[in-house]
Amino acid sequence: MSQTEILAILKELGGEATTKEIKKRAKEKFPDCTLHIYVKNRLLKLKKWGYVEEILLDKDSLWKII
């Protein structure tokens, strides 16, 4: 699962979502792939490159497209 696909999922979810919501949607969209496990890794790379921002919550992170 590429960063582009993760970004597209985030856009589908209205431009902001928690890590759990993104993982759930990735699993629904790509049921035959186990790569939904790497969602957090892909989000961190998107953050590093300036595409998304992370807002820390109690037990999860909220991700927003910049």
N, C-alpha and C positions, 0 to 999 in steps of 0.2 A: 504494500500500500504506500503510495507516494505522498509527499507533502501536498501535492496539487489535489489529490483526492480528499485528503483531510481538510484542506481549505474549502473545497467544494461542499463537503458535508457541513462545515461550519456555516457557510453561506445559506445552505438549505435550512438550517436551524435558526435562521434570522440574524446571523452575524455574531451571536454570542450563545455560549452553552457551556455546561460543565464537562469535565473530562468523562464522567459517567454517561452523560447524554450522547457525547460524540462517539464513545465506544459502542454504545447500544445501537446507534444509527449505522455505524460502520459494520457491525455484525449483521444487521438487517439487510444492508445494501450489498454486502459481499459475504453471503452465508457460507460459501465454500472455502473461504480464506481464513486462516488463523492469525492473520497479520493485524487484527484489531488489537492484539496484545501490544503492539508498538505505537499506539496512538499517542501516548504521552511523549515518547521519544520524538515523534514527528512534530508534535506541537512545540516542543522545546526548540527544535531546529527552526521552525517558523518564527518563534519568538526571537531567536538569535539573529535572524535575517530581517526582522522588523515588520513582519506581516501580521502578527497577532500580539496581544498583550495578555498577561496572566494576572488575575486577581485572586489572591489566596483566600479561601474560605476555611471554615473549621476543618472539614474532612475531605475537601475537594478543591479544585481550582476552577474558576470561571475564566473562559477564554473569549476574547473579543477581537474581531478583525479591526485593524487600525486603518 
